[in-house]
Amino acid sequence: METIVTCNCKSGCKNRRCACLKNNQPCNEDCGCQACQNPLNGLDVEALSVCAIQNINFYNKLTAADLATLLELPCGCEKVLLKKMIANYTCSKCDEDYWYSFCWSDVVPDSHTWHCEVCGACRDWREWHCDNCNKCTYGVSLPCDYCGQPGPYADIG
């Protein structure tokens, strides 16, 4: 069950201090915000990747011509319209999932890339977010570079 978030912003809901925007949601009728300018309002956030949501200002600036740009998938099997890459897209030939990374301005394989919601940046699959020091670090089986906390797969081996 998804939690419905509301806010009471007095500054227009334009930044991540807004509880709704911080939780990747548009403001709703239960919010008590004033002069709401949440950039997610009116968008189907379910049809957007987390990367697109956290880079919503870049997404909102895309023109129809931008969305009609053909991008080659990393597998080389086909070219796909950018508008189909905003969320997950499955290659019709090799069945691999891809999405467009606004952070890297490129199509990325879902199996090798993720978007850290805390840091607001796309990461390689070998990186992980350390809850202890609140930073992303390399090596899922290695300790955190910043604080020494064991990686999520430190016990495997």
N, C-alpha and C positions, 0 to 999 in steps of 0.2 A: 504494500500500500504506500503510495507516494504521499509525502507530507506536503500540505498546502502551506506555503510561506506567505506572510503578509508583512508590509512595512508601514511606517508612519513618517517617511522622509519629508523633510521641509525644504530640501535643497534640490529637488527635481529628479531624484533616482538616476543620476547620470554616472555614478561610479560604484565600485564594489562595496561601499559602506551601506548601500541599499541591500537589505536582506533578500529581496526577491532577485536582484541582479547577481548577488553573491552566490545564490543557489541556482543560477542559470535558468531563471524563470521570469516571465513577464509579470508586471503588476496586475492585480485583479480587482474586482469590485469590492472586495473586503479590505483592501488596503486603505490606509488613511493618509496617503501621500498627497503632497500639494505640488501643482505644476509638474506632474509626472512626465519625465522624458526618458523612461526606461527604453533603451534601444531594442529590447526584445518584444515590446508591445506590438501586437498585430502579426507576429511571426509564428509559424508552426515550429517551435523549438524541438519537437520530436523528430523533425526532418533534417535537423542540423547536427553535425558532429560537435563534440565538446570543444574542439579546436575552433570551429566556426563560431560557436556561441561566445567563447572567450575573446575572439577577435571580431566581434560583431560589427564594429565600426568599419573594418576592412570589407566584411561581407556586404554591409549595406551600401558601400560605395561601388560595388560591382554593377556594371551596366549590362544590358541585354546582350551586347556584343561580347563582353567579357565572359558571360555565362555560356555563350555559344562557342567558345574556344575549344578546339579539340586538343586533348592531352593524351599522350601515349602512356599506356600503363607500363610500369617497370618490367612486367613479364614479356612485353613486346607483342602480345597477342592481338591487341586492338587499340584503337583510339576512341576516347569517350569524351562527351561534352562535360565541361567543368560543372555545369549545373547538376549533373548526375553524380559528381564526385564530392559534393558538399557533405553528404553523409556516406555511409558504407555503400560501395559498389562491388558487385561480384563479377569477375571476368567470366564471360560466357564460354570461353574456351578452356581455361585452366582452373576455374572455380576458386581462384584466390581473391580475397577481399582487399579493397583499396579505398583510400579516402584522400581528399586534398588537405594538405597541411598548410594553413595560413602562416604558421610560424616559419616554415621552411620554403614556402612558395613552390611546392612541388607535390606530386602524387606520391603517396607512401603506402607500403604494404601494411595492412592491419596486423599481421603476424610479427612484424619487426619494429613497430612504432606505436607509441601511446602518447597521450597528452596529459601532462600532470596538471590537474585542476588547481592545486595549491600554488605551484610555481608559475602557472599560466604559460607553459612552454611544452613543445613537443620534445619527446625523448626517445632515444634508442631503447630497444627491448632489454638491453643489458643494464640499464639504469633503473634506479628505484628511489622512491621518496622516503627519506628518514623522518619518522615522526618525532624522534628525539630532538634533532637540531633544526628540523623543518626545511631541509634542503635536499635536492636531488643529488645522487652520487652514483658513480660507476661501479659495476660489478655486483650482481645479485647474490653471489656467494661470498663476497668480500665485506669486511667491515666498512662502515661509513668513513669516507675520507675526512670528514669534518669533526666527528665526535667519537668514532670508534664503535658505535652501535653495530651489532652483528647484522649482516644482510639477511633478507628474507629466506634465502636458501643456504645459509651458512652451515646447517647441519647435514646437508646432502653431500655425499662424497664418499 
